[in-house]
Amino acid sequence: MIRIIDAIARCSNVHLKVSEFGLKDQPWDYESNRGIVADALAIFGVERCMFATNFPVAGLRIGYDDLVRATRRMVAHL
């Protein structure tokens, strides 16, 4: 069974904004969010993903500088 995200990723003109990874009513967690980012990059490819902070809403779970540092760490291998 094909996932909707995989079907969407087959459209070469579609790009993905990677932001606000946190889950409702849960604290921001690096490992959980790292998995989301890794999946997004694997599905769409680095060239079709862009990062956004989603502030000020994301500020309810993580500080701006911490989010940028965490995301930088998630993609450091690239």
PQR file with spaces between the fields and no chain letter, atoms N, CA, C, O and H, PARSE charges and radii, in Angstrom:
ATOM       1  N    MET     1       0.837   -1.179    0.000 -0.4000 1.5000
ATOM       2  CA   MET     1       0.000    0.000    0.000 -0.0000 2.0000
ATOM       3  C    MET     1       0.883    1.243    0.000  0.5500 1.7000
ATOM       4  O    MET     1       1.794    1.352    0.820 -0.5500 1.4000
ATOM       5  N    ILE     2       0.631    2.160   -0.888 -0.4000 1.5000
ATOM       6  CA   ILE     2       1.429    3.379   -0.995 -0.0000 2.0000
ATOM       7  C    ILE     2       0.918    4.440   -0.014  0.5500 1.7000
ATOM       8  O    ILE     2      -0.285    4.657    0.125 -0.5500 1.4000
ATOM       9  H    ILE     2      -0.110    2.071   -1.555  0.4000 1.0000
ATOM      10  N    ARG     3       1.857    5.083    0.649 -0.4000 1.5000
ATOM      11  CA   ARG     3       1.493    6.180    1.549 -0.0000 2.0000
ATOM      12  C    ARG     3       1.241    7.430    0.723  0.5500 1.7000
ATOM      13  O    ARG     3       1.828    7.612   -0.344 -0.5500 1.4000
ATOM      14  H    ARG     3       2.834    4.907    0.535  0.4000 1.0000
ATOM      15  N    ILE     4       0.379    8.275    1.215 -0.4000 1.5000
ATOM      16  CA   ILE     4       0.064    9.527    0.521 -0.0000 2.0000
ATOM      17  C    ILE     4       1.322   10.363    0.326  0.5500 1.7000
ATOM      18  O    ILE     4       1.516   10.948   -0.739 -0.5500 1.4000
ATOM      19  H    ILE     4      -0.097    8.127    2.082  0.4000 1.0000
ATOM      20  N    ILE     5       2.177   10.426    1.340 -0.4000 1.5000
ATOM      21  CA   ILE     5       3.393   11.232    1.238 -0.0000 2.0000
ATOM      22  C    ILE     5       4.296   10.734    0.119  0.5500 1.7000
ATOM      23  O    ILE     5       4.943   11.537   -0.554 -0.5500 1.4000
ATOM      24  H    ILE     5       2.020    9.950    2.206  0.4000 1.0000
ATOM      25  N    ASP     6       4.350    9.423   -0.092 -0.4000 1.5000
ATOM      26  CA   ASP     6       5.157    8.868   -1.178 -0.0000 2.0000
ATOM      27  C    ASP     6       4.566    9.230   -2.539  0.5500 1.7000
ATOM      28  O    ASP     6       5.299    9.534   -3.480 -0.5500 1.4000
ATOM      29  H    ASP     6       3.824    8.770    0.455  0.4000 1.0000
ATOM      30  N    ALA     7       3.242    9.195   -2.638 -0.4000 1.5000
ATOM      31  CA   ALA     7       2.575    9.564   -3.889 -0.0000 2.0000
ATOM      32  C    ALA     7       2.823   11.036   -4.209  0.5500 1.7000
ATOM      33  O    ALA     7       3.083   11.391   -5.359 -0.5500 1.4000
ATOM      34  H    ALA     7       2.646    8.949   -1.874  0.4000 1.0000
ATOM      35  N    ILE     8       2.743   11.877   -3.203 -0.4000 1.5000
ATOM      36  CA   ILE     8       2.994   13.310   -3.402 -0.0000 2.0000
ATOM      37  C    ILE     8       4.444   13.539   -3.817  0.5500 1.7000
ATOM      38  O    ILE     8       4.717   14.363   -4.690 -0.5500 1.4000
ATOM      39  H    ILE     8       2.532   11.589   -2.269  0.4000 1.0000
ATOM      40  N    ALA     9       5.368   12.819   -3.201 -0.4000 1.5000
ATOM      41  CA   ALA     9       6.793   12.987   -3.502 -0.0000 2.0000
ATOM      42  C    ALA     9       7.125   12.580   -4.931  0.5500 1.7000
ATOM      43  O    ALA     9       8.147   13.009   -5.466 -0.5500 1.4000
ATOM      44  H    ALA     9       5.146   12.149   -2.492  0.4000 1.0000
ATOM      45  N    ARG    10       6.300   11.774   -5.552 -0.4000 1.5000
ATOM      46  CA   ARG    10       6.539   11.383   -6.951 -0.0000 2.0000
ATOM      47  C    ARG    10       6.350   12.556   -7.909  0.5500 1.7000
ATOM      48  O    ARG    10       6.827   12.512   -9.043 -0.5500 1.4000
ATOM      49  H    ARG    10       5.470   11.425   -5.118  0.4000 1.0000
ATOM      50  N    CYS    11       5.666   13.590   -7.468 -0.4000 1.5000
ATOM      51  CA   CYS    11       5.476   14.799   -8.292 -0.0000 2.0000
ATOM      52  C    CYS    11       6.729   15.653   -8.146  0.5500 1.7000
ATOM      53  O    CYS    11       6.952   16.261   -7.099 -0.5500 1.4000
ATOM      54  H    CYS    11       5.278   13.625   -6.547  0.4000 1.0000
ATOM      55  N    SER    12       7.532   15.698   -9.174 -0.4000 1.5000
ATOM      56  CA   SER    12       8.839   16.361   -9.084 -0.0000 2.0000
ATOM      57  C    SER    12       8.746   17.866   -8.838  0.5500 1.7000
ATOM      58  O    SER    12       9.736   18.488   -8.451 -0.5500 1.4000
ATOM      59  H    SER    12       7.351   15.204  -10.025  0.4000 1.0000
ATOM      60  N    ASN    13       7.578   18.456   -9.055 -0.4000 1.5000
ATOM      61  CA   ASN    13       7.428   19.892   -8.836 -0.0000 2.0000
ATOM      62  C    ASN    13       7.011   20.221   -7.396  0.5500 1.7000
ATOM      63  O    ASN    13       6.844   21.394   -7.062 -0.5500 1.4000
ATOM      64  H    ASN    13       6.774   17.951   -9.369  0.4000 1.0000
ATOM      65  N    VAL    14       6.845   19.224   -6.555 -0.4000 1.5000
ATOM      66  CA   VAL    14       6.426   19.440   -5.174 -0.0000 2.0000
ATOM      67  C    VAL    14       7.647   19.442   -4.259  0.5500 1.7000
ATOM      68  O    VAL    14       8.510   18.569   -4.343 -0.5500 1.4000
ATOM      69  H    VAL    14       6.981   18.271   -6.826  0.4000 1.0000
ATOM      70  N    HIS    15       7.697   20.443   -3.384 -0.4000 1.5000
ATOM      71  CA   HIS    15       8.761   20.564   -2.394 -0.0000 2.0000
ATOM      72  C    HIS    15       8.132   20.470   -1.011  0.5500 1.7000
ATOM      73  O    HIS    15       6.919   20.622   -0.868 -0.5500 1.4000
ATOM      74  H    HIS    15       6.995   21.153   -3.316  0.4000 1.0000
ATOM      75  N    LEU    16       8.947   20.223    0.000 -0.4000 1.5000
ATOM      76  CA   LEU    16       8.444   20.033    1.350 -0.0000 2.0000
ATOM      77  C    LEU    16       9.050   21.054    2.292  0.5500 1.7000
ATOM      78  O    LEU    16      10.268   21.227    2.337 -0.5500 1.4000
ATOM      79  H    LEU    16       9.932   20.100   -0.116  0.4000 1.0000
ATOM      80  N    LYS    17       8.199   21.725    3.040 -0.4000 1.5000
ATOM      81  CA   LYS    17       8.651   22.629    4.099 -0.0000 2.0000
ATOM      82  C    LYS    17       8.703   21.817    5.383  0.5500 1.7000
ATOM      83  O    LYS    17       7.682   21.304    5.841 -0.5500 1.4000
ATOM      84  H    LYS    17       7.210   21.584    3.004  0.4000 1.0000
ATOM      85  N    VAL    18       9.877   21.703    5.956 -0.4000 1.5000
ATOM      86  CA   VAL    18      10.080   20.931    7.181 -0.0000 2.0000
ATOM      87  C    VAL    18      10.061   21.918    8.345  0.5500 1.7000
ATOM      88  O    VAL    18      10.999   22.692    8.534 -0.5500 1.4000
ATOM      89  H    VAL    18      10.706   22.120    5.585  0.4000 1.0000
ATOM      90  N    SER    19       8.976   21.878    9.121 -0.4000 1.5000
ATOM      91  CA   SER    19       8.852   22.793   10.257 -0.0000 2.0000
ATOM      92  C    SER    19       7.857   22.243   11.267  0.5500 1.7000
ATOM      93  O    SER    19       7.055   21.359   10.968 -0.5500 1.4000
ATOM      94  H    SER    19       8.214   21.250    8.967  0.4000 1.0000
ATOM      95  N    GLU    20       7.936   22.794   12.465 -0.4000 1.5000
ATOM      96  CA   GLU    20       7.031   22.422   13.559 -0.0000 2.0000
ATOM      97  C    GLU    20       6.865   20.917   13.660  0.5500 1.7000
ATOM      98  O    GLU    20       5.796   20.372   13.386 -0.5500 1.4000
ATOM      99  H    GLU    20       8.588   23.513   12.708  0.4000 1.0000
ATOM     100  N    PHE    21       7.950   20.254   14.062 -0.4000 1.5000
ATOM     101  CA   PHE    21       7.948   18.802   14.167 -0.0000 2.0000
ATOM     102  C    PHE    21       7.277   18.324   15.449  0.5500 1.7000
ATOM     103  O    PHE    21       6.912   17.153   15.550 -0.5500 1.4000
ATOM     104  H    PHE    21       8.818   20.698   14.285  0.4000 1.0000
ATOM     105  N    GLY    22       7.109   19.203   16.423 -0.4000 1.5000
ATOM     106  CA   GLY    22       6.591   18.810   17.726 -0.0000 2.0000
ATOM     107  C    GLY    22       5.180   18.248   17.670  0.5500 1.7000
ATOM     108  O    GLY    22       4.379   18.612   16.809 -0.5500 1.4000
ATOM     109  H    GLY    22       7.405   20.154   16.341  0.4000 1.0000
ATOM     110  N    LEU    23       4.897   17.364   18.597 -0.4000 1.5000
ATOM     111  CA   LEU    23       3.571   16.783   18.693 -0.0000 2.0000
ATOM     112  C    LEU    23       2.746   17.516   19.743  0.5500 1.7000
ATOM     113  O    LEU    23       3.270   17.943   20.772 -0.5500 1.4000
ATOM     114  H    LEU    23       5.548   17.068   19.297  0.4000 1.0000
ATOM     115  N    LYS    24       1.473   17.654   19.479 -0.4000 1.5000
ATOM     116  CA   LYS    24       0.575   18.378   20.371 -0.0000 2.0000
ATOM     117  C    LYS    24       0.650   17.813   21.794  0.5500 1.7000
ATOM     118  O    LYS    24       0.632   16.601   22.008 -0.5500 1.4000
ATOM     119  H    LYS    24       1.047   17.306   18.643  0.4000 1.0000
ATOM     120  N    ASP    25       0.734   18.722   22.741 -0.4000 1.5000
ATOM     121  CA   ASP    25       0.731   18.385   24.166 -0.0000 2.0000
ATOM     122  C    ASP    25       1.900   17.508   24.603  0.5500 1.7000
ATOM     123  O    ASP    25       1.811   16.815   25.617 -0.5500 1.4000
ATOM     124  H    ASP    25       0.749   19.707   22.568  0.4000 1.0000
ATOM     125  N    GLN    26       2.994   17.535   23.843 -0.4000 1.5000
ATOM     126  CA   GLN    26       4.189   16.795   24.234 -0.0000 2.0000
ATOM     127  C    GLN    26       5.392   17.712   24.146  0.5500 1.7000
ATOM     128  O    GLN    26       5.433   18.597   23.291 -0.5500 1.4000
ATOM     129  H    GLN    26       3.066   18.098   23.019  0.4000 1.0000
ATOM     130  N    PRO    27       6.372   17.515   25.017 -0.5600 1.5000
ATOM     131  CA   PRO    27       7.579   18.344   24.930  0.2800 2.0000
ATOM     132  C    PRO    27       8.355   18.037   23.650  0.5500 1.7000
ATOM     133  O    PRO    27       8.229   16.954   23.079 -0.5500 1.4000
ATOM     134  N    TRP    28       9.151   18.997   23.212 -0.4000 1.5000
ATOM     135  CA   TRP    28       9.980   18.821   22.020 -0.0000 2.0000
ATOM     136  C    TRP    28      11.049   17.796   22.339  0.5500 1.7000
ATOM     137  O    TRP    28      11.708   17.896   23.374 -0.5500 1.4000
ATOM     138  H    TRP    28       9.254   19.878   23.675  0.4000 1.0000
ATOM     139  N    ASP    29      11.236   16.813   21.475 -0.4000 1.5000
ATOM     140  CA   ASP    29      12.178   15.727   21.715 -0.0000 2.0000
ATOM     141  C    ASP    29      13.090   15.565   20.502  0.5500 1.7000
ATOM     142  O    ASP    29      12.619   15.333   19.388 -0.5500 1.4000
ATOM     143  H    ASP    29      10.701   16.731   20.634  0.4000 1.0000
ATOM     144  N    TYR    30      14.398   15.689   20.725 -0.4000 1.5000
ATOM     145  CA   TYR    30      15.359   15.644   19.619 -0.0000 2.0000
ATOM     146  C    TYR    30      15.251   14.355   18.811  0.5500 1.7000
ATOM     147  O    TYR    30      15.133   14.411   17.587 -0.5500 1.4000
ATOM     148  H    TYR    30      14.781   15.878   21.629  0.4000 1.0000
ATOM     149  N    GLU    31      15.289   13.207   19.459 -0.4000 1.5000
ATOM     150  CA   GLU    31      15.327   11.935   18.728 -0.0000 2.0000
ATOM     151  C    GLU    31      14.071   11.707   17.895  0.5500 1.7000
ATOM     152  O    GLU    31      14.161   11.253   16.754 -0.5500 1.4000
ATOM     153  H    GLU    31      15.385   13.161   20.453  0.4000 1.0000
ATOM     154  N    SER    32      12.922   12.012   18.443 -0.4000 1.5000
ATOM     155  CA   SER    32      11.676   11.852   17.678 -0.0000 2.0000
ATOM     156  C    SER    32      11.669   12.770   16.460  0.5500 1.7000
ATOM     157  O    SER    32      11.294   12.360   15.361 -0.5500 1.4000
ATOM     158  H    SER    32      12.849   12.381   19.369  0.4000 1.0000
ATOM     159  N    ASN    33      12.084   14.001   16.667 -0.4000 1.5000
ATOM     160  CA   ASN    33      12.086   14.969   15.578 -0.0000 2.0000
ATOM     161  C    ASN    33      13.178   14.682   14.556  0.5500 1.7000
ATOM     162  O    ASN    33      13.005   14.957   13.369 -0.5500 1.4000
ATOM     163  H    ASN    33      12.389   14.334   17.559  0.4000 1.0000
ATOM     164  N    ARG    34      14.294   14.135   15.008 -0.4000 1.5000
ATOM     165  CA   ARG    34      15.355   13.746   14.076 -0.0000 2.0000
ATOM     166  C    ARG    34      14.832   12.688   13.110  0.5500 1.7000
ATOM     167  O    ARG    34      15.148   12.718   11.921 -0.5500 1.4000
ATOM     168  H    ARG    34      14.435   13.912   15.972  0.4000 1.0000
ATOM     169  N    GLY    35      14.046   11.770   13.614 -0.4000 1.5000
ATOM     170  CA   GLY    35      13.452   10.744   12.755 -0.0000 2.0000
ATOM     171  C    GLY    35      12.520   11.333   11.707  0.5500 1.7000
ATOM     172  O    GLY    35      12.512   10.888   10.560 -0.5500 1.4000
ATOM     173  H    GLY    35      13.789   11.746   14.580  0.4000 1.0000
ATOM     174  N    ILE    36      11.746   12.319   12.092 -0.4000 1.5000
ATOM     175  CA   ILE    36      10.838   12.984   11.149 -0.0000 2.0000
ATOM     176  C    ILE    36      11.636   13.673   10.048  0.5500 1.7000
ATOM     177  O    ILE    36      11.307   13.553    8.867 -0.5500 1.4000
ATOM     178  H    ILE    36      11.753   12.680   13.024  0.4000 1.0000
ATOM     179  N    VAL    37      12.679   14.391   10.434 -0.4000 1.5000
ATOM     180  CA   VAL    37      13.510   15.090    9.452 -0.0000 2.0000
ATOM     181  C    VAL    37      14.205   14.088    8.529  0.5500 1.7000
ATOM     182  O    VAL    37      14.262   14.299    7.318 -0.5500 1.4000
ATOM     183  H    VAL    37      12.946   14.489   11.393  0.4000 1.0000
ATOM     184  N    ALA    38      14.729   13.004    9.093 -0.4000 1.5000
ATOM     185  CA   ALA    38      15.402   11.978    8.281 -0.0000 2.0000
ATOM     186  C    ALA    38      14.426   11.367    7.276  0.5500 1.7000
ATOM     187  O    ALA    38      14.784   11.155    6.118 -0.5500 1.4000
ATOM     188  H    ALA    38      14.682   12.833   10.077  0.4000 1.0000
ATOM     189  N    ASP    39      13.206   11.084    7.707 -0.4000 1.5000
ATOM     190  CA   ASP    39      12.190   10.536    6.797 -0.0000 2.0000
ATOM     191  C    ASP    39      11.863   11.532    5.684  0.5500 1.7000
ATOM     192  O    ASP    39      11.780   11.154    4.515 -0.5500 1.4000
ATOM     193  H    ASP    39      12.915   11.256    8.648  0.4000 1.0000
ATOM     194  N    ALA    40      11.680   12.783    6.042 -0.4000 1.5000
ATOM     195  CA   ALA    40      11.358   13.812    5.044 -0.0000 2.0000
ATOM     196  C    ALA    40      12.451   13.906    3.990  0.5500 1.7000
ATOM     197  O    ALA    40      12.163   13.981    2.795 -0.5500 1.4000
ATOM     198  H    ALA    40      11.747   13.090    6.992  0.4000 1.0000
ATOM     199  N    LEU    41      13.711   13.902    4.433 -0.4000 1.5000
ATOM     200  CA   LEU    41      14.828   13.988    3.499 -0.0000 2.0000
ATOM     201  C    LEU    41      14.928   12.741    2.630  0.5500 1.7000
ATOM     202  O    LEU    41      15.265   12.827    1.449 -0.5500 1.4000
ATOM     203  H    LEU    41      13.945   13.841    5.404  0.4000 1.0000
ATOM     204  N    ALA    42      14.637   11.589    3.212 -0.4000 1.5000
ATOM     205  CA   ALA    42      14.697   10.339    2.450 -0.0000 2.0000
ATOM     206  C    ALA    42      13.595   10.288    1.391  0.5500 1.7000
ATOM     207  O    ALA    42      13.813    9.778    0.292 -0.5500 1.4000
ATOM     208  H    ALA    42      14.364   11.519    4.172  0.4000 1.0000
ATOM     209  N    ILE    43      12.437   10.805    1.712 -0.4000 1.5000
ATOM     210  CA   ILE    43      11.296   10.739    0.794 -0.0000 2.0000
ATOM     211  C    ILE    43      11.403   11.785   -0.319  0.5500 1.7000
ATOM     212  O    ILE    43      11.188   11.472   -1.490 -0.5500 1.4000
ATOM     213  H    ILE    43      12.260   11.219    2.605  0.4000 1.0000
ATOM     214  N    PHE    44      11.735   13.023    0.047 -0.4000 1.5000
ATOM     215  CA   PHE    44      11.752   14.107   -0.934 -0.0000 2.0000
ATOM     216  C    PHE    44      13.140   14.427   -1.471  0.5500 1.7000
ATOM     217  O    PHE    44      13.264   15.019   -2.543 -0.5500 1.4000
ATOM     218  H    PHE    44      11.910   13.277    0.999  0.4000 1.0000
ATOM     219  N    GLY    45      14.184   14.046   -0.745 -0.4000 1.5000
ATOM     220  CA   GLY    45      15.542   14.403   -1.144 -0.0000 2.0000
ATOM     221  C    GLY    45      15.922   15.773   -0.622  0.5500 1.7000
ATOM     222  O    GLY    45      15.069   16.640   -0.430 -0.5500 1.4000
ATOM     223  H    GLY    45      14.083   13.565    0.126  0.4000 1.0000
ATOM     224  N    VAL    46      17.192   15.954   -0.399 -0.4000 1.5000
ATOM     225  CA   VAL    46      17.700   17.215    0.149 -0.0000 2.0000
ATOM     226  C    VAL    46      17.330   18.397   -0.743  0.5500 1.7000
ATOM     227  O    VAL    46      17.000   19.478   -0.255 -0.5500 1.4000
ATOM     228  H    VAL    46      17.885   15.249   -0.555  0.4000 1.0000
ATOM     229  N    GLU    47      17.389   18.182   -2.035 -0.4000 1.5000
ATOM     230  CA   GLU    47      17.147   19.290   -2.972 -0.0000 2.0000
ATOM     231  C    GLU    47      15.696   19.759   -2.995  0.5500 1.7000
ATOM     232  O    GLU    47      15.407   20.816   -3.557 -0.5500 1.4000
ATOM     233  H    GLU    47      17.657   17.304   -2.432  0.4000 1.0000
ATOM     234  N    ARG    48      14.774   19.000   -2.400 -0.4000 1.5000
ATOM     235  CA   ARG    48      13.365   19.384   -2.421 -0.0000 2.0000
ATOM     236  C    ARG    48      12.794   19.643   -1.032  0.5500 1.7000
ATOM     237  O    ARG    48      11.576   19.718   -0.867 -0.5500 1.4000
ATOM     238  H    ARG    48      15.009   18.141   -1.944  0.4000 1.0000
ATOM     239  N    CYS    49      13.661   19.779   -0.032 -0.4000 1.5000
ATOM     240  CA   CYS    49      13.229   20.087    1.336 -0.0000 2.0000
ATOM     241  C    CYS    49      13.790   21.436    1.754  0.5500 1.7000
ATOM     242  O    CYS    49      14.924   21.784    1.425 -0.5500 1.4000
ATOM     243  H    CYS    49      14.650   19.718   -0.165  0.4000 1.0000
ATOM     244  N    MET    50      12.980   22.187    2.481 -0.4000 1.5000
ATOM     245  CA   MET    50      13.440   23.462    3.033 -0.0000 2.0000
ATOM     246  C    MET    50      13.047   23.525    4.504  0.5500 1.7000
ATOM     247  O    MET    50      12.019   22.980    4.908 -0.5500 1.4000
ATOM     248  H    MET    50      12.059   21.904    2.748  0.4000 1.0000
ATOM     249  N    PHE    51      13.856   24.181    5.280 -0.4000 1.5000
ATOM     250  CA   PHE    51      13.634   24.291    6.712 -0.0000 2.0000
ATOM     251  C    PHE    51      12.934   25.613    7.021  0.5500 1.7000
ATOM     252  O    PHE    51      13.247   26.650    6.438 -0.5500 1.4000
ATOM     253  H    PHE    51      14.690   24.624    4.952  0.4000 1.0000
ATOM     254  N    ALA    52      11.989   25.554    7.943 -0.4000 1.5000
ATOM     255  CA   ALA    52      11.337   26.757    8.470 -0.0000 2.0000
ATOM     256  C    ALA    52      11.181   26.578    9.973  0.5500 1.7000
ATOM     257  O    ALA    52      11.031   25.453   10.451 -0.5500 1.4000
ATOM     258  H    ALA    52      11.734   24.711    8.418  0.4000 1.0000
ATOM     259  N    THR    53      11.215   27.654   10.707 -0.4000 1.5000
ATOM     260  CA   THR    53      11.152   27.555   12.169 -0.0000 2.0000
ATOM     261  C    THR    53       9.734   27.477   12.706  0.5500 1.7000
ATOM     262  O    THR    53       9.523   26.910   13.778 -0.5500 1.4000
ATOM     263  H    THR    53      11.338   28.567   10.320  0.4000 1.0000
ATOM     264  N    ASN    54       8.765   28.021   12.006 -0.4000 1.5000
ATOM     265  CA   ASN    54       7.376   28.084   12.456 -0.0000 2.0000
ATOM     266  C    ASN    54       7.232   28.862   13.764  0.5500 1.7000
ATOM     267  O    ASN    54       6.379   28.551   14.595 -0.5500 1.4000
ATOM     268  H    ASN    54       8.936   28.482   11.135  0.4000 1.0000
ATOM     269  N    PHE    55       8.068   29.864   13.927 -0.4000 1.5000
ATOM     270  CA   PHE    55       7.953   30.737   15.098 -0.0000 2.0000
ATOM     271  C    PHE    55       6.957   31.835   14.794  0.5500 1.7000
ATOM     272  O    PHE    55       6.888   32.318   13.663 -0.5500 1.4000
ATOM     273  H    PHE    55       8.761   30.117   13.251  0.4000 1.0000
ATOM     274  N    PRO    56       6.189   32.232   15.784 -0.5600 1.5000
ATOM     275  CA   PRO    56       6.376   32.038   17.227  0.2800 2.0000
ATOM     276  C    PRO    56       5.725   30.781   17.795  0.5500 1.7000
ATOM     277  O    PRO    56       5.958   30.458   18.960 -0.5500 1.4000
ATOM     278  N    VAL    57       4.921   30.065   17.022 -0.4000 1.5000
ATOM     279  CA   VAL    57       4.212   28.895   17.552 -0.0000 2.0000
ATOM     280  C    VAL    57       5.176   27.856   18.114  0.5500 1.7000
ATOM     281  O    VAL    57       4.932   27.322   19.195 -0.5500 1.4000
ATOM     282  H    VAL    57       4.731   30.327   16.076  0.4000 1.0000
ATOM     283  N    ALA    58       6.258   27.559   17.414 -0.4000 1.5000
ATOM     284  CA   ALA    58       7.218   26.560   17.890 -0.0000 2.0000
ATOM     285  C    ALA    58       7.828   26.963   19.227  0.5500 1.7000
ATOM     286  O    ALA    58       8.308   26.108   19.971 -0.5500 1.4000
ATOM     287  H    ALA    58       6.456   27.993   16.535  0.4000 1.0000
ATOM     288  N    GLY    59       7.814   28.246   19.534 -0.4000 1.5000
ATOM     289  CA   GLY    59       8.350   28.743   20.796 -0.0000 2.0000
ATOM     290  C    GLY    59       7.611   28.217   22.016  0.5500 1.7000
ATOM     291  O    GLY    59       8.092   28.367   23.139 -0.5500 1.4000
ATOM     292  H    GLY    59       7.424   28.940   18.929  0.4000 1.0000
ATOM     293  N    LEU    60       6.461   27.609   21.818 -0.4000 1.5000
ATOM     294  CA   LEU    60       5.740   27.005   22.933 -0.0000 2.0000
ATOM     295  C    LEU    60       6.454   25.748   23.428  0.5500 1.7000
ATOM     296  O    LEU    60       6.236   25.315   24.559 -0.5500 1.4000
ATOM     297  H    LEU    60       6.070   27.487   20.906  0.4000 1.0000
ATOM     298  N    ARG    61       7.308   25.162   22.584 -0.4000 1.5000
ATOM     299  CA   ARG    61       7.977   23.905   22.937 -0.0000 2.0000
ATOM     300  C    ARG    61       9.497   23.977   22.957  0.5500 1.7000
ATOM     301  O    ARG    61      10.145   23.189   23.646 -0.5500 1.4000
ATOM     302  H    ARG    61       7.485   25.514   21.665  0.4000 1.0000
ATOM     303  N    ILE    62      10.073   24.914   22.207 -0.4000 1.5000
ATOM     304  CA   ILE    62      11.536   24.986   22.121 -0.0000 2.0000
ATOM     305  C    ILE    62      11.933   26.418   21.768  0.5500 1.7000
ATOM     306  O    ILE    62      11.211   27.107   21.047 -0.5500 1.4000
ATOM     307  H    ILE    62       9.547   25.554   21.647  0.4000 1.0000
ATOM     308  N    GLY    63      13.069   26.859   22.272 -0.4000 1.5000
ATOM     309  CA   GLY    63      13.573   28.180   21.938 -0.0000 2.0000
ATOM     310  C    GLY    63      14.114   28.224   20.518  0.5500 1.7000
ATOM     311  O    GLY    63      14.517   27.201   19.963 -0.5500 1.4000
ATOM     312  H    GLY    63      13.656   26.300   22.857  0.4000 1.0000
ATOM     313  N    TYR    64      14.120   29.416   19.937 -0.4000 1.5000
ATOM     314  CA   TYR    64      14.553   29.584   18.547 -0.0000 2.0000
ATOM     315  C    TYR    64      15.981   29.073   18.341  0.5500 1.7000
ATOM     316  O    TYR    64      16.229   28.258   17.453 -0.5500 1.4000
ATOM     317  H    TYR    64      13.794   30.247   20.387  0.4000 1.0000
ATOM     318  N    ASP    65      16.913   29.552   19.160 -0.4000 1.5000
ATOM     319  CA   ASP    65      18.317   29.140   19.008 -0.0000 2.0000
ATOM     320  C    ASP    65      18.483   27.631   19.185  0.5500 1.7000
ATOM     321  O    ASP    65      19.245   26.999   18.453 -0.5500 1.4000
ATOM     322  H    ASP    65      16.711   30.214   19.882  0.4000 1.0000
ATOM     323  N    ASP    66      17.777   27.060   20.146 -0.4000 1.5000
ATOM     324  CA   ASP    66      17.854   25.614   20.361 -0.0000 2.0000
ATOM     325  C    ASP    66      17.324   24.852   19.154  0.5500 1.7000
ATOM     326  O    ASP    66      17.894   23.832   18.767 -0.5500 1.4000
ATOM     327  H    ASP    66      17.158   27.574   20.740  0.4000 1.0000
ATOM     328  N    LEU    67      16.241   25.336   18.557 -0.4000 1.5000
ATOM     329  CA   LEU    67      15.676   24.677   17.380 -0.0000 2.0000
ATOM     330  C    LEU    67      16.641   24.724   16.199  0.5500 1.7000
ATOM     331  O    LEU    67      16.840   23.719   15.518 -0.5500 1.4000
ATOM     332  H    LEU    67      15.778   26.165   18.871  0.4000 1.0000
ATOM     333  N    VAL    68      17.231   25.872   15.960 -0.4000 1.5000
ATOM     334  CA   VAL    68      18.176   26.004   14.852 -0.0000 2.0000
ATOM     335  C    VAL    68      19.388   25.107   15.083  0.5500 1.7000
ATOM     336  O    VAL    68      19.843   24.431   14.160 -0.5500 1.4000
ATOM     337  H    VAL    68      17.069   26.689   16.514  0.4000 1.0000
ATOM     338  N    ARG    69      19.916   25.095   16.308 -0.4000 1.5000
ATOM     339  CA   ARG    69      21.064   24.231   16.618 -0.0000 2.0000
ATOM     340  C    ARG    69      20.702   22.750   16.448  0.5500 1.7000
ATOM     341  O    ARG    69      21.479   21.979   15.885 -0.5500 1.4000
ATOM     342  H    ARG    69      19.547   25.644   17.057  0.4000 1.0000
ATOM     343  N    ALA    70      19.531   22.362   16.932 -0.4000 1.5000
ATOM     344  CA   ALA    70      19.108   20.956   16.813 -0.0000 2.0000
ATOM     345  C    ALA    70      18.951   20.561   15.359  0.5500 1.7000
ATOM     346  O    ALA    70      19.381   19.479   14.959 -0.5500 1.4000
ATOM     347  H    ALA    70      18.900   22.989   17.390  0.4000 1.0000
ATOM     348  N    THR    71      18.344   21.420   14.567 -0.4000 1.5000
ATOM     349  CA   THR    71      18.145   21.108   13.150 -0.0000 2.0000
ATOM     350  C    THR    71      19.489   21.047   12.430  0.5500 1.7000
ATOM     351  O    THR    71      19.703   20.167   11.597 -0.5500 1.4000
ATOM     352  H    THR    71      17.995   22.299   14.892  0.4000 1.0000
ATOM     353  N    ARG    72      20.378   21.955   12.736 -0.4000 1.5000
ATOM     354  CA   ARG    72      21.722   21.929   12.144 -0.0000 2.0000
ATOM     355  C    ARG    72      22.417   20.612   12.467  0.5500 1.7000
ATOM     356  O    ARG    72      23.079   20.020   11.614 -0.5500 1.4000
ATOM     357  H    ARG    72      20.204   22.670   13.413  0.4000 1.0000
ATOM     358  N    ARG    73      22.257   20.161   13.709 -0.4000 1.5000
ATOM     359  CA   ARG    73      22.855   18.883   14.118 -0.0000 2.0000
ATOM     360  C    ARG    73      22.223   17.712   13.348  0.5500 1.7000
ATOM     361  O    ARG    73      22.919   16.774   12.959 -0.5500 1.4000
ATOM     362  H    ARG    73      21.720   20.642   14.401  0.4000 1.0000
ATOM     363  N    MET    74      20.921   17.772   13.134 -0.4000 1.5000
ATOM     364  CA   MET    74      20.223   16.702   12.403 -0.0000 2.0000
ATOM     365  C    MET    74      20.732   16.531   10.970  0.5500 1.7000
ATOM     366  O    MET    74      20.730   15.423   10.433 -0.5500 1.4000
ATOM     367  H    MET    74      20.355   18.533   13.450  0.4000 1.0000
ATOM     368  N    VAL    75      21.162   17.622   10.365 -0.4000 1.5000
ATOM     369  CA   VAL    75      21.574   17.574    8.948 -0.0000 2.0000
ATOM     370  C    VAL    75      23.084   17.761    8.776  0.5500 1.7000
ATOM     371  O    VAL    75      23.558   17.968    7.659 -0.5500 1.4000
ATOM     372  H    VAL    75      21.163   18.521   10.802  0.4000 1.0000
ATOM     373  N    ALA    76      23.829   17.691    9.858 -0.4000 1.5000
ATOM     374  CA   ALA    76      25.278   17.921    9.791 -0.0000 2.0000
ATOM     375  C    ALA    76      25.979   16.959    8.836  0.5500 1.7000
ATOM     376  O    ALA    76      26.982   17.323    8.222 -0.5500 1.4000
ATOM     377  H    ALA    76      23.445   17.523   10.765  0.4000 1.0000
ATOM     378  N    HIS    77      25.474   15.758    8.705 -0.4000 1.5000
ATOM     379  CA   HIS    77      26.093   14.774    7.801 -0.0000 2.0000
ATOM     380  C    HIS    77      25.930   15.135    6.336  0.5500 1.7000
ATOM     381  O    HIS    77      26.574   14.525    5.482 -0.5500 1.4000
ATOM     382  H    HIS    77      24.659   15.462    9.204  0.4000 1.0000
ATOM     383  N    LEU    78      25.101   16.093    6.027 -0.4000 1.5000
ATOM     384  CA   LEU    78      24.886   16.497    4.650 -0.0000 2.0000
ATOM     385  C    LEU    78      25.873   17.565    4.243  0.5500 1.7000
ATOM     386  O    LEU    78      25.843   18.032    3.104 -0.5500 1.4000
ATOM     387  H    LEU    78      24.578   16.588    6.720  0.4000 1.0000
